[in-house]
Amino acid sequence: MRHPRLLGTAAAVSSAFAALLAPTTAHAASPTPAHAISSQRHAPGDPITLPVRDALAALTVQDESRAGYNRDKFKYWTDADKDGCNTRAEVLLSEAVNAPEVGPGCTLTGGSWYSPYDAQYFDSARKLDVDHLVPLAEAWDSGASTWTAKERELYANDLDDERALIAVSAASNRSKADQDPSTWLPPYAGYWCTYLTNWVADKTRYQLTIDPTEQTALAERLAACPNQPITVTLTR
Protein backbone atom coordinates (compact mmCIF):
# COMPACT_ATOMS: atom_id res chain seq x y z
CA MET A 1 0.00 0.00 0.00
CA ARG A 2 1.24 3.44 -0.88
CA HIS A 3 0.80 6.31 1.55
CA PRO A 4 -1.34 9.15 0.12
CA ARG A 5 0.48 12.08 -1.37
CA LEU A 6 -0.38 15.59 -0.28
CA LEU A 7 -1.98 16.91 -3.46
CA GLY A 8 -4.43 19.75 -3.62
CA THR A 9 -5.63 22.57 -5.78
CA ALA A 10 -3.71 24.40 -8.46
CA ALA A 11 -2.82 26.99 -5.82
CA ALA A 12 -1.20 24.29 -3.74
CA VAL A 13 0.80 23.13 -6.75
CA SER A 14 1.91 26.70 -7.43
CA SER A 15 2.88 27.08 -3.79
CA ALA A 16 4.97 23.92 -3.95
CA PHE A 17 6.77 25.20 -7.04
CA ALA A 18 7.41 28.52 -5.32
CA ALA A 19 8.93 26.65 -2.40
CA LEU A 20 11.23 24.84 -4.83
CA LEU A 21 12.48 28.20 -6.08
CA ALA A 22 13.15 29.54 -2.57
CA PRO A 23 16.81 29.53 -1.46
CA THR A 24 17.86 26.90 1.03
CA THR A 25 18.57 28.09 4.56
CA ALA A 26 22.06 28.44 5.94
CA HIS A 27 21.22 26.02 8.73
CA ALA A 28 20.22 23.09 6.50
CA ALA A 29 21.94 19.79 7.23
CA SER A 30 25.21 19.41 5.37
CA PRO A 31 24.66 17.24 2.29
CA THR A 32 26.88 14.38 1.22
CA PRO A 33 29.64 15.69 -1.09
CA ALA A 34 29.40 14.45 -4.68
CA HIS A 35 32.79 12.71 -4.52
CA ALA A 36 31.60 10.73 -1.50
CA ILE A 37 29.04 8.86 -3.60
CA SER A 38 31.86 7.42 -5.69
CA SER A 39 34.54 7.07 -3.02
CA GLN A 40 32.50 5.68 -0.14
CA ARG A 41 30.90 2.27 -0.02
CA HIS A 42 27.15 2.50 0.32
CA ALA A 43 24.82 -0.40 0.95
CA PRO A 44 21.24 -0.86 -0.22
CA GLY A 45 18.99 0.91 2.25
CA ASP A 46 21.48 3.70 2.97
CA PRO A 47 19.94 7.18 2.75
CA ILE A 48 22.03 9.89 1.12
CA THR A 49 21.42 13.63 0.78
CA LEU A 50 23.20 15.97 -1.59
CA PRO A 51 22.43 18.90 -3.92
CA VAL A 52 20.96 17.79 -7.22
CA ARG A 53 23.87 19.11 -9.29
CA ASP A 54 26.29 17.13 -7.13
CA ALA A 55 24.12 14.06 -7.54
CA LEU A 56 24.21 14.55 -11.30
CA ALA A 57 28.01 14.90 -11.22
CA ALA A 58 28.26 11.64 -9.26
CA LEU A 59 26.34 9.57 -11.82
CA THR A 60 28.37 7.36 -14.12
CA VAL A 61 28.42 8.59 -17.72
CA GLN A 62 28.58 5.96 -20.43
CA ASP A 63 26.94 5.03 -23.72
CA GLU A 64 23.72 3.09 -23.42
CA SER A 65 22.54 -0.05 -25.19
CA ARG A 66 19.01 -1.33 -25.70
CA ALA A 67 20.18 -4.73 -26.86
CA GLY A 68 17.92 -7.48 -25.55
CA TYR A 69 15.25 -5.14 -24.18
CA ASN A 70 11.68 -6.34 -23.89
CA ARG A 71 9.12 -4.61 -21.69
CA ASP A 72 7.99 -8.00 -20.40
CA LYS A 73 11.35 -8.38 -18.66
CA PHE A 74 9.92 -5.96 -16.07
CA LYS A 75 7.00 -7.52 -14.21
CA TYR A 76 4.94 -4.39 -13.64
CA TRP A 77 1.62 -3.57 -11.94
CA THR A 78 1.81 -6.30 -9.34
CA ASP A 79 -0.19 -6.41 -6.11
CA ALA A 80 2.68 -6.73 -3.65
CA ASP A 81 0.60 -6.34 -0.47
CA LYS A 82 -2.24 -8.57 -1.74
CA ASP A 83 -4.92 -5.97 -0.97
CA GLY A 84 -6.62 -6.36 -4.34
CA CYS A 85 -5.17 -3.16 -5.85
CA ASN A 86 -2.19 -3.35 -8.17
CA THR A 87 0.63 -0.80 -8.33
CA ARG A 88 -1.14 1.38 -10.89
CA ALA A 89 -4.24 1.59 -8.72
CA GLU A 90 -2.19 2.29 -5.60
CA VAL A 91 -0.59 5.31 -7.30
CA LEU A 92 -3.95 6.58 -8.51
CA LEU A 93 -5.42 6.24 -5.03
CA SER A 94 -2.52 7.99 -3.32
CA GLU A 95 -2.37 10.88 -5.81
CA ALA A 96 -6.10 11.56 -6.11
CA VAL A 97 -7.08 15.16 -5.35
CA ASN A 98 -10.58 13.87 -4.58
CA ALA A 99 -10.68 10.19 -3.68
CA PRO A 100 -12.50 7.83 -6.04
CA GLU A 101 -14.81 5.05 -4.95
CA VAL A 102 -13.13 1.66 -4.92
CA GLY A 103 -15.24 -1.17 -6.27
CA PRO A 104 -14.74 -4.90 -6.83
CA GLY A 105 -11.39 -5.72 -8.35
CA CYS A 106 -10.16 -2.27 -7.26
CA THR A 107 -12.21 -0.58 -9.97
CA LEU A 108 -12.00 3.19 -9.44
CA THR A 109 -15.10 5.33 -9.99
CA GLY A 110 -15.25 9.10 -9.76
CA GLY A 111 -12.47 11.08 -8.13
CA SER A 112 -10.19 13.71 -9.62
CA TRP A 113 -6.47 14.03 -10.34
CA TYR A 114 -3.94 16.70 -11.23
CA SER A 115 -1.42 15.92 -13.98
CA PRO A 116 1.72 18.00 -13.33
CA TYR A 117 3.17 17.24 -16.76
CA ASP A 118 0.56 19.45 -18.43
CA ALA A 119 -1.07 21.25 -15.46
CA GLN A 120 -4.49 19.74 -16.12
CA TYR A 121 -7.17 18.17 -13.94
CA PHE A 122 -8.94 14.94 -14.83
CA ASP A 123 -12.14 13.41 -13.48
CA SER A 124 -11.60 9.81 -14.53
CA ALA A 125 -8.83 7.31 -13.87
CA ARG A 126 -9.30 6.09 -17.44
CA LYS A 127 -7.83 9.36 -18.71
CA LEU A 128 -4.59 8.83 -16.82
CA ASP A 129 -1.45 6.77 -17.18
CA VAL A 130 0.97 5.96 -14.37
CA ASP A 131 4.37 6.96 -15.66
CA HIS A 132 7.67 5.39 -14.72
CA LEU A 133 9.60 8.63 -14.32
CA VAL A 134 12.68 6.91 -15.72
CA PRO A 135 11.02 4.67 -18.33
CA LEU A 136 11.57 0.94 -18.23
CA ALA A 137 13.47 0.99 -21.53
CA GLU A 138 15.70 3.82 -20.27
CA ALA A 139 16.34 1.90 -17.06
CA TRP A 140 17.31 -1.14 -19.13
CA ASP A 141 19.73 0.95 -21.19
CA SER A 142 21.21 2.45 -18.01
CA GLY A 143 21.98 -0.71 -16.07
CA ALA A 144 18.80 -2.71 -15.44
CA SER A 145 19.79 -5.14 -18.19
CA THR A 146 22.23 -6.66 -15.67
CA TRP A 147 19.70 -6.93 -12.84
CA THR A 148 17.83 -10.02 -11.74
CA ALA A 149 14.19 -10.44 -12.71
CA LYS A 150 13.18 -9.68 -9.11
CA GLU A 151 15.19 -6.46 -9.06
CA ARG A 152 13.49 -5.33 -12.26
CA GLU A 153 10.10 -6.18 -10.76
CA LEU A 154 10.84 -4.07 -7.69
CA TYR A 155 11.90 -1.18 -9.92
CA ALA A 156 8.73 -1.40 -12.01
CA ASN A 157 6.54 -1.30 -8.88
CA ASP A 158 8.43 1.12 -6.64
CA LEU A 159 5.91 2.53 -4.16
CA ASP A 160 8.56 3.41 -1.60
CA ASP A 161 9.77 6.56 -3.38
CA GLU A 162 6.93 8.75 -4.60
CA ARG A 163 9.10 10.21 -7.36
CA ALA A 164 9.42 6.88 -9.18
CA LEU A 165 5.80 6.55 -10.33
CA ILE A 166 3.43 9.40 -11.08
CA ALA A 167 -0.13 9.70 -12.36
CA VAL A 168 -0.25 11.94 -15.43
CA SER A 169 -2.43 12.51 -18.45
CA ALA A 170 -2.37 9.66 -20.95
CA ALA A 171 -1.53 12.14 -23.72
CA SER A 172 1.56 13.52 -21.98
CA ASN A 173 2.84 10.09 -20.98
CA ARG A 174 2.46 8.70 -24.48
CA SER A 175 4.21 11.70 -26.02
CA LYS A 176 7.11 11.00 -23.64
CA ALA A 177 7.24 7.27 -24.36
CA ASP A 178 10.78 6.08 -23.44
CA GLN A 179 12.60 9.39 -23.99
CA ASP A 180 15.06 10.97 -21.57
CA PRO A 181 15.29 14.73 -20.85
CA SER A 182 17.59 15.34 -23.82
CA THR A 183 14.62 14.86 -26.16
CA TRP A 184 11.51 15.32 -24.00
CA LEU A 185 10.32 17.53 -21.16
CA PRO A 186 6.79 17.95 -19.81
CA PRO A 187 4.58 20.35 -21.81
CA TYR A 188 4.14 22.49 -18.68
CA ALA A 189 7.43 24.38 -18.28
CA GLY A 190 6.62 25.24 -14.66
CA TYR A 191 7.27 21.59 -13.78
CA TRP A 192 10.63 21.25 -15.54
CA CYS A 193 12.85 21.84 -12.50
CA THR A 194 10.91 19.32 -10.43
CA TYR A 195 10.98 16.81 -13.28
CA LEU A 196 14.71 17.11 -13.83
CA THR A 197 15.50 17.01 -10.11
CA ASN A 198 13.36 13.90 -9.66
CA TRP A 199 14.99 12.27 -12.70
CA VAL A 200 18.42 12.64 -11.13
CA ALA A 201 17.07 11.39 -7.78
CA ASP A 202 15.60 8.29 -9.40
CA LYS A 203 18.80 7.51 -11.29
CA THR A 204 20.77 8.01 -8.07
CA ARG A 205 18.45 5.73 -6.08
CA TYR A 206 19.01 2.89 -8.53
CA GLN A 207 22.62 3.80 -9.44
CA LEU A 208 21.66 4.00 -13.10
CA THR A 209 24.04 5.52 -15.63
CA ILE A 210 23.46 8.49 -17.93
CA ASP A 211 24.66 8.86 -21.50
CA PRO A 212 26.69 11.90 -22.63
CA THR A 213 23.77 13.61 -24.40
CA GLU A 214 21.54 13.08 -21.38
CA GLN A 215 24.26 14.45 -19.08
CA THR A 216 24.62 17.62 -21.17
CA ALA A 217 20.87 18.22 -21.28
CA LEU A 218 20.48 17.69 -17.53
CA ALA A 219 23.42 19.94 -16.67
CA GLU A 220 22.23 22.75 -18.93
CA ARG A 221 18.64 22.65 -17.69
CA LEU A 222 19.51 22.23 -14.01
CA ALA A 223 21.82 25.24 -14.21
CA ALA A 224 18.65 27.33 -14.42
CA CYS A 225 17.01 25.52 -11.48
CA PRO A 226 17.58 25.71 -7.69
CA ASN A 227 20.39 23.40 -6.57
CA GLN A 228 17.80 21.54 -4.53
CA PRO A 229 19.03 18.96 -2.00
CA ILE A 230 17.69 15.50 -2.76
CA THR A 231 17.42 12.63 -0.33
CA VAL A 232 17.23 9.10 -1.66
CA THR A 233 17.40 5.64 -0.17
CA LEU A 234 19.75 3.57 -2.28
CA THR A 235 18.47 0.27 -3.66
CA ARG A 236 21.85 -0.94 -4.88
Backbone torsions as a table, in degrees:
resi	resn	phi	psi	omega
1	MET	NA	137.1	179.7
2	ARG	-99.5	135.7	178.4
3	HIS	-70.3	140.2	-177.9
4	PRO	-60.2	142.5	175.0
5	ARG	-86.2	151.3	178.3
6	LEU	-85.9	88.5	177.4
7	LEU	-112.7	147.9	-179.9
8	GLY	-146.1	-141.4	-176.1
9	THR	-78.1	174.9	178.1
10	ALA	-59.8	-33.1	178.5
11	ALA	-63.5	-38.1	178.8
12	ALA	-65.9	-38.9	178.8
13	VAL	-65.1	-42.1	178.2
14	SER	-63.1	-38.6	178.8
15	SER	-63.9	-40.8	179.3
16	ALA	-64.0	-38.9	179.5
17	PHE	-67.6	-37.7	177.8
18	ALA	-62.9	-37.8	178.3
19	ALA	-64.3	-35.5	177.8
20	LEU	-62.1	-35.0	-177.1
21	LEU	-80.4	-13.9	-178.1
22	ALA	-71.1	144.5	178.9
23	PRO	-67.8	149.3	177.9
24	THR	-74.4	153.3	-176.9
25	THR	-80.4	157.9	-178.1
26	ALA	-70.3	-17.3	-175.3
27	HIS	-99.7	11.3	178.8
28	ALA	-64.6	152.6	179.8
29	ALA	-61.4	142.3	-178.2
30	SER	-67.1	126.2	-179.9
31	PRO	-76.7	165.7	176.2
32	THR	-72.2	128.0	178.2
33	PRO	-60.9	150.4	-177.6
34	ALA	-58.4	-41.7	-176.5
35	HIS	-65.0	-21.8	-177.8
36	ALA	-69.0	-29.2	-179.7
37	ILE	-63.0	-38.0	-179.2
38	SER	-83.4	-36.2	-171.6
39	SER	-88.8	-23.7	-180.0
40	GLN	-96.7	153.5	176.1
41	ARG	-90.2	122.7	178.7
42	HIS	-116.4	144.0	-179.5
43	ALA	-106.3	154.9	173.4
44	PRO	-54.4	135.2	-177.4
45	GLY	98.5	-13.2	177.4
46	ASP	-72.2	130.9	172.7
47	PRO	-88.0	140.6	174.9
48	ILE	-131.2	148.4	177.4
49	THR	-132.2	130.3	176.8
50	LEU	-162.4	156.7	178.2
51	PRO	-60.0	148.0	-172.9
52	VAL	-60.8	-35.4	180.0
53	ARG	-69.5	-32.9	174.8
54	ASP	-69.0	-39.2	177.8
55	ALA	-62.5	-41.4	176.7
56	LEU	-61.3	-45.2	-179.0
57	ALA	-63.2	-25.6	-177.8
58	ALA	-84.1	-14.1	-179.7
59	LEU	-72.2	143.4	177.7
60	THR	-72.5	131.7	178.7
61	VAL	-103.5	123.4	176.7
62	GLN	-160.6	159.9	177.5
63	ASP	-65.1	149.9	-177.6
64	GLU	-107.2	157.4	178.3
65	SER	-137.3	133.1	177.2
66	ARG	-98.7	11.5	-178.9
67	ALA	-56.5	129.2	176.5
68	GLY	83.8	0.1	-176.0
69	TYR	-70.3	137.7	169.3
70	ASN	-148.9	129.9	-177.0
71	ARG	-55.5	-31.1	-178.7
72	ASP	-68.0	-9.5	175.9
73	LYS	-76.1	-7.2	172.0
74	PHE	-111.3	112.4	178.2
75	LYS	-79.8	100.3	-173.2
76	TYR	-108.5	162.8	-179.4
77	TRP	57.8	52.8	174.2
78	THR	-88.1	171.0	176.1
79	ASP	-116.0	78.9	-171.1
80	ALA	-62.4	-37.0	-176.8
81	ASP	-95.1	5.2	174.8
82	LYS	56.7	38.0	178.3
83	ASP	-98.3	5.4	178.4
84	GLY	94.0	-7.7	179.7
85	CYS	-115.5	125.3	179.8
86	ASN	-78.7	179.3	-174.8
87	THR	-58.0	-43.5	-179.9
88	ARG	-57.7	-47.8	-179.4
89	ALA	-64.9	-37.6	179.1
90	GLU	-61.0	-41.9	178.9
91	VAL	-65.1	-44.7	179.6
92	LEU	-61.7	-39.3	179.2
93	LEU	-67.6	-41.6	-176.1
94	SER	-74.2	-26.9	-175.9
95	GLU	-99.7	0.5	-179.0
96	ALA	-63.5	133.6	173.2
97	VAL	-72.3	-44.6	172.0
98	ASN	-121.7	124.0	-171.1
99	ALA	-64.2	136.1	174.0
100	PRO	-80.5	165.8	170.4
101	GLU	-80.9	141.1	-179.1
102	VAL	-107.7	116.3	-178.4
103	GLY	-103.1	-169.9	179.2
104	PRO	-56.8	141.4	-178.9
105	GLY	68.6	18.7	-179.4
106	CYS	61.7	33.9	173.2
107	THR	-70.4	130.7	-177.2
108	LEU	-103.0	127.3	-179.4
109	THR	-124.5	135.1	-179.2
110	GLY	72.9	-159.9	-178.6
111	GLY	87.2	171.9	175.6
112	SER	-147.8	154.7	-175.7
113	TRP	-140.4	152.4	173.8
114	TYR	-110.0	128.4	177.9
115	SER	-100.5	106.5	-176.7
116	PRO	-69.2	-19.9	-180.0
117	TYR	-62.9	-35.3	-178.0
118	ASP	-129.3	11.8	176.2
119	ALA	54.0	48.0	179.6
120	GLN	-126.8	152.4	175.2
121	TYR	-102.2	148.3	179.8
122	PHE	-135.0	145.7	-175.0
123	ASP	-110.8	14.2	179.2
124	SER	-149.0	134.4	178.7
125	ALA	-63.4	-23.9	-179.7
126	ARG	-66.5	-19.9	-177.9
127	LYS	-89.7	2.7	-174.6
128	LEU	-116.8	150.8	166.0
129	ASP	-113.9	156.0	169.0
130	VAL	-102.8	114.0	-173.8
131	ASP	-90.5	133.6	164.5
132	HIS	-77.5	112.1	-176.2
133	LEU	-48.8	-54.4	168.5
134	VAL	-93.8	108.3	-173.2
135	PRO	-56.6	156.6	-178.5
136	LEU	-57.9	-42.7	179.7
137	ALA	-64.2	-39.4	177.7
138	GLU	-65.8	-39.7	176.9
139	ALA	-62.4	-41.8	178.0
140	TRP	-58.6	-48.6	-179.8
141	ASP	-59.4	-30.2	-169.1
142	SER	-98.6	6.5	177.0
143	GLY	142.1	-21.9	-175.9
144	ALA	-68.9	-14.2	177.3
145	SER	-63.4	-21.3	-178.9
146	THR	-96.1	-3.4	-177.3
147	TRP	-78.7	165.6	171.2
148	THR	-77.1	164.1	178.4
149	ALA	-59.7	-37.8	-179.9
150	LYS	-67.0	-39.9	178.0
151	GLU	-63.6	-39.4	177.9
152	ARG	-68.1	-35.3	176.6
153	GLU	-63.4	-43.8	179.3
154	LEU	-63.1	-39.0	177.7
155	TYR	-62.7	-44.9	-175.7
156	ALA	-69.6	-13.6	-176.6
157	ASN	-129.4	35.9	-173.4
158	ASP	-75.1	101.6	176.9
159	LEU	-100.4	2.3	-177.0
160	ASP	-87.5	-20.2	176.7
161	ASP	-124.7	113.0	-172.4
162	GLU	-67.2	-8.7	177.5
163	ARG	-79.9	-21.3	-171.1
164	ALA	-70.9	-37.6	-177.4
165	LEU	-128.2	136.4	-175.4
166	ILE	-146.8	135.4	178.3
167	ALA	-80.4	123.5	-178.2
168	VAL	-140.6	169.2	178.1
169	SER	-60.9	143.3	178.9
170	ALA	-59.6	-37.5	-178.1
171	ALA	-63.2	-45.0	-178.2
172	SER	-68.8	-38.8	-179.5
173	ASN	-66.0	-38.6	-177.3
174	ARG	-77.1	-24.4	173.6
175	SER	-73.0	-30.2	176.7
176	LYS	-71.6	-46.0	-176.6
177	ALA	53.1	-122.3	-177.7
178	ASP	-109.9	26.0	-176.8
179	GLN	-80.0	151.3	173.2
180	ASP	-98.5	178.0	-174.3
181	PRO	-67.0	-6.1	175.8
182	SER	-74.7	-21.0	-178.3
183	THR	-125.9	-8.2	-179.6
184	TRP	-150.0	135.2	169.0
185	LEU	-134.3	156.7	-179.1
186	PRO	-55.7	146.6	177.6
187	PRO	-56.7	-32.7	-179.3
188	TYR	-86.4	107.6	-175.6
189	ALA	-64.4	-25.0	179.0
190	GLY	-65.1	-12.1	179.9
191	TYR	-102.9	-2.2	-173.2
192	TRP	-59.1	-46.7	-176.9
193	CYS	-62.4	-42.0	177.4
194	THR	-63.2	-44.0	-179.3
195	TYR	-60.4	-48.1	-178.1
196	LEU	-66.4	-41.6	178.3
197	THR	-62.5	-43.6	179.8
198	ASN	-67.9	-33.4	177.1
199	TRP	-60.6	-47.8	179.0
200	VAL	-64.2	-39.2	178.4
201	ALA	-61.6	-42.8	-178.3
202	ASP	-67.2	-41.7	178.4
203	LYS	-66.2	-34.8	177.0
204	THR	-67.2	-44.2	-178.7
205	ARG	-56.0	-40.7	-176.4
206	TYR	-101.3	5.0	-179.9
207	GLN	52.9	43.3	176.7
208	LEU	-84.9	151.4	-179.7
209	THR	-84.9	169.9	171.0
210	ILE	-127.9	149.1	177.7
211	ASP	-90.1	164.8	-175.0
212	PRO	-57.7	-40.2	179.5
213	THR	-66.7	-40.4	176.7
214	GLU	-63.2	-43.5	179.0
215	GLN	-59.4	-46.2	-178.9
216	THR	-62.2	-44.7	-179.3
217	ALA	-63.8	-43.6	179.9
218	LEU	-64.3	-44.8	-178.6
219	ALA	-63.4	-43.3	-178.7
220	GLU	-65.9	-44.1	-178.9
221	ARG	-70.7	-42.0	-178.1
222	LEU	-69.4	-20.6	176.6
223	ALA	-62.5	-23.6	179.2
224	ALA	-96.3	4.4	-177.7
225	CYS	-112.7	160.8	172.7
226	PRO	-59.7	142.3	177.5
227	ASN	-80.2	66.3	-170.7
228	GLN	-66.0	129.2	172.8
229	PRO	-64.6	136.9	174.3
230	ILE	-116.6	144.8	174.7
231	THR	-120.6	125.9	177.8
232	VAL	-132.3	152.6	171.4
233	THR	-102.5	117.3	-175.6
234	LEU	-66.9	142.4	176.9
235	THR	-103.3	-11.5	-175.7
236	ARG	-137.5	NA	NA
